[in-house]
Amino acid sequence: METEYLNSIKKQFEYYKSVGDKTFDQLEEANLFWQLNEESNSIAIIVNHLYGNMKSRWTDFLTSDGEKEWRNRDLEFESVIKSREELLTKWNDGWASLFEALESLTKENFNTEIYIRNQAHSIVEALNRQLAHYSYHIGQIVYIGRMLRGKKWESLTIPKGKSTDFNKTKFSKGKHGGHFSDDLK
């Protein structure tokens, strides 16, 4: 059960990372810093927040609280990233921390109790919490990207108007395994 869950959640995290990657690929550098107003977050601000959260949550995942003393969460919501290169470096570094932590999980340590802000979590609770958090913010990134690209937006999953074709292809394979994202672009 532990191995199946870990494989599944790793695929989910990989999927959401790829959705962010594909969004960045469609955007001009200036789009990464666009804000609707002073109260809204740019893509760069969202990435900076995800980076801070990932570094805090996944560093010493099994042995220290997920809210590190060195984290400055309030600064994560300031415009500190200044270039596409810096954004991608933080994005990839944050994800590397997550995937490294996932690789450290085994049947032997799977039942370790971990803490986030001194609140106990099972491994499953902590992973599910972070998957929901990251997918929430990646949805924001995609939404901003889609608004900015308008008609030039290229679908990241099933293109608009192509659901019937996609389903026909999936059902033509008969019952099969794999991850739902295996057949997406």
C-alpha positions as CSV (number, residue, x, y, z in Angstrom):
1,M,0.0,0.0,0.0
2,E,2.8,2.5,0.9
3,T,4.6,1.9,-2.3
4,E,1.5,2.2,-4.4
5,Y,0.5,5.5,-2.7
6,L,4.0,6.9,-3.0
7,N,4.2,6.1,-6.7
8,S,0.8,7.6,-7.2
9,I,1.4,10.9,-5.4
10,K,4.8,11.2,-7.1
11,K,3.1,11.0,-10.5
12,Q,0.5,13.6,-9.3
13,F,3.3,16.0,-8.2
14,E,5.1,15.4,-11.5
15,Y,1.9,16.2,-13.4
16,Y,1.3,19.5,-11.6
17,K,5.0,20.5,-12.1
18,S,4.6,19.8,-15.8
19,V,1.5,21.9,-16.0
20,G,3.5,24.8,-14.5
21,D,6.4,24.2,-16.9
22,K,4.1,24.2,-19.9
23,T,2.6,27.4,-18.8
24,F,5.9,29.1,-18.4
25,D,6.9,27.9,-21.9
26,Q,4.0,29.9,-23.4
27,L,4.7,33.2,-21.6
28,E,6.9,36.1,-22.4
29,E,9.2,37.2,-19.5
30,A,7.0,40.3,-18.8
31,N,3.9,38.0,-18.3
32,L,5.6,36.4,-15.4
33,F,5.5,39.7,-13.5
34,W,2.1,40.9,-14.5
35,Q,-0.3,41.8,-11.7
36,L,-4.0,42.8,-12.1
37,N,-3.6,45.2,-9.1
38,E,-1.4,45.8,-6.1
39,E,-3.3,43.2,-4.1
40,S,-3.0,40.4,-6.6
41,N,-0.1,38.0,-7.0
42,S,2.0,37.7,-10.2
43,I,3.1,34.3,-11.4
44,A,6.6,35.2,-10.1
45,I,5.2,35.9,-6.6
46,I,3.3,32.6,-6.6
47,V,6.4,30.8,-7.7
48,N,8.4,32.5,-4.9
49,H,5.8,31.4,-2.4
50,L,5.8,27.8,-3.7
51,Y,9.6,27.8,-3.5
52,G,9.6,29.0,0.1
53,N,7.0,26.5,1.1
54,M,8.7,23.6,-0.6
55,K,12.1,24.4,0.8
56,S,10.6,24.7,4.3
57,R,8.3,21.6,4.1
58,W,10.8,19.2,2.4
59,T,14.1,20.1,4.0
60,D,14.8,17.5,6.7
61,F,11.2,16.3,6.1
62,L,11.3,13.4,8.6
63,T,13.3,15.1,11.3
64,S,12.3,18.7,11.7
65,D,9.1,20.8,11.7
66,G,8.0,21.7,8.2
67,E,7.8,25.4,9.1
68,K,11.4,26.2,9.4
69,E,12.7,29.1,11.6
70,W,14.6,30.5,8.6
71,R,11.5,30.8,6.4
72,N,10.2,34.3,5.8
73,R,6.7,33.5,4.5
74,D,5.6,37.2,4.4
75,L,8.6,38.0,2.0
76,E,7.4,35.2,-0.3
77,F,4.5,37.5,-1.3
78,E,6.8,40.4,-2.4
79,S,8.2,41.0,-5.9
80,V,11.6,39.6,-5.2
81,I,12.1,37.4,-8.3
82,K,13.5,39.7,-11.1
83,S,14.0,37.4,-14.1
84,R,12.7,34.3,-15.9
85,E,16.0,32.6,-15.1
86,E,15.6,33.3,-11.4
87,L,12.0,32.2,-11.4
88,L,12.9,28.9,-13.1
89,T,15.8,28.3,-10.8
90,K,13.6,28.7,-7.7
91,W,10.8,26.6,-9.3
92,N,13.1,23.7,-10.1
93,D,15.0,23.9,-6.8
94,G,11.7,23.8,-4.8
95,W,10.5,20.8,-6.8
96,A,13.9,19.1,-6.4
97,S,13.5,19.4,-2.6
98,L,10.1,17.7,-2.8
99,F,11.2,14.9,-5.0
100,E,14.3,14.2,-2.9
101,A,12.1,14.0,0.2
102,L,9.7,11.6,-1.6
103,E,12.7,9.4,-2.6
104,S,13.7,9.2,1.1
105,L,10.4,7.5,2.0
106,T,10.3,3.8,2.6
107,K,8.0,1.2,4.1
108,E,10.3,1.4,7.2
109,N,9.8,5.2,7.8
110,F,6.3,5.6,6.2
111,N,4.6,5.7,9.6
112,T,6.8,8.5,10.9
113,E,4.8,11.3,12.5
114,I,5.9,14.6,11.2
115,Y,5.0,18.2,12.2
116,I,4.0,21.3,10.4
117,R,3.8,24.3,12.8
118,N,4.0,21.9,15.7
119,Q,0.9,20.1,14.5
120,A,1.3,16.3,14.0
121,H,0.7,14.8,10.5
122,S,1.0,11.4,9.1
123,I,3.0,11.1,5.9
124,V,-0.2,10.7,3.9
125,E,-1.7,13.8,5.5
126,A,1.4,15.9,4.9
127,L,1.7,14.8,1.3
128,N,-2.0,15.3,0.6
129,R,-1.9,18.7,2.2
130,Q,1.0,19.8,0.0
131,L,-0.5,18.3,-3.2
132,A,-3.7,20.3,-2.6
133,H,-1.7,23.5,-1.8
134,Y,0.5,23.2,-4.9
135,S,-2.3,22.3,-7.3
136,Y,-4.3,25.3,-6.0
137,H,-1.4,27.7,-6.8
138,I,-0.5,26.1,-10.1
139,G,-4.1,26.5,-11.1
140,Q,-3.7,30.2,-10.4
141,I,-0.5,30.3,-12.5
142,V,-2.3,28.6,-15.4
143,Y,-5.3,30.9,-15.1
144,I,-3.1,34.0,-15.2
145,G,-1.2,32.6,-18.2
146,R,-4.4,31.7,-20.0
147,M,-5.8,35.2,-19.5
148,L,-2.6,36.8,-20.8
149,R,-2.3,34.6,-23.8
150,G,-5.9,34.8,-24.8
151,K,-6.6,33.0,-28.2
152,K,-2.9,32.2,-28.4
153,W,-3.1,29.9,-25.4
154,E,-2.3,26.2,-26.1
155,S,-4.2,23.7,-24.1
156,L,-2.2,21.9,-21.4
157,T,-4.5,18.9,-21.2
158,I,-7.5,18.1,-23.4
159,P,-8.1,20.9,-25.9
160,K,-11.4,22.7,-25.9
161,G,-13.8,20.9,-28.2
162,K,-11.7,17.7,-28.2
163,S,-13.1,15.8,-25.3
164,T,-15.1,13.3,-27.4
165,D,-11.9,12.5,-29.5
166,F,-9.8,12.1,-26.3
167,N,-12.4,9.8,-24.7
168,K,-12.8,7.8,-27.9
169,T,-9.0,7.2,-27.9
170,K,-8.9,6.3,-24.2
171,F,-11.9,3.9,-24.5
172,S,-10.4,2.2,-27.6
173,K,-7.6,0.9,-25.5
174,G,-9.8,-1.2,-23.4
175,K,-9.3,-1.4,-19.7
176,H,-5.7,-0.5,-18.9
177,G,-3.4,0.9,-16.2
178,G,-1.1,3.9,-16.0
179,H,-1.6,7.4,-14.9
180,F,-4.4,9.6,-16.2
181,S,-1.8,12.1,-17.6
182,D,0.1,9.5,-19.7
183,D,-1.9,10.4,-22.8
184,L,-1.9,14.1,-22.4
185,K,0.4,16.3,-24.5
